[in-house]
């Protein structure tokens, strides 16, 4: 039995006469197997102006079925796991680390000290953009710090919450051509355990929000169009992140990567950046180990799945 998921289909059936025009709502539907027409929403029926009424004879009477903006189309998702769902290479993702400005149990981000390496951390590594692209393979370490914002961006608003953030975006040469090529990112921060205890009635471990998104998008578009979302991570430690590739088209938007994020964390045992009186030693840092284990990808695109009309 086929199934259909309907959205905004609250219209009720009305009597129809030969001199009426059917105006149907826009319907976004998800189908399996064949289309079950009995479960489709019933269109509105409204009187047509005299000039718009179809001519009638004893042999033919007709009514018109129309969709505003999407003429005679119902849109549904198309999934592809065929060979063209794989890719030979992919650009490294963009990332952003957010601090909720009103949550004192979040890490306080510091500017200008972020790090980035392809491969393992190697402070004297050559800059990635100075290497031929064929050398950017596992085993080759290089410095990709140039992708970081120098300053902490203040006053970013999302869902009625104000954030500070730093972000990293790959330069055009940073293409991942071999699965599991490790990218290591670090951002630095301070933390006040006394303030956390006073505000939260507990000394919480510092945290940050993480978003990973397609570098072809800007951060605001990625969030607003649903291609990424914020994930809470432990800031005072290491975070290993594997990314699954989903190339998806949100309704009414161009397609982009929407990564499937698998994350595990290992927290440090102490906090050396505690700004409480007499406790500060040096800045803390959060480490992100990011890799794409496979270039197999799922492709989800929007396409017309049905055209329909009424003639009688």
Secondary structure, DSSP 8 states (H G I E B T S, - for coil): --EEE-SS---------TTEEEEE---B-EEESS--GGGS---EEEE--GGGS----SS--B--EEESSSTT-EEEEEEE-SGGGB-S-EE--EEEEEEETT-TTB-EE-SS--EEEESS--TT--BGGGS-GGG-STT--EE-GGGB-SS-EEEEEETTEEEEEEEE---TT-EE-STT--EEEEEEEEB-HHHHHHHHSS----EEEEEEE-TTS-HHHHHHTTS---EEEESSEEEEEEEEEEEE--TTS--EE--EEEEEEEE-SS-TTB-STTT--S-EEEEEEEE----BEEEEEEEEEE----B-
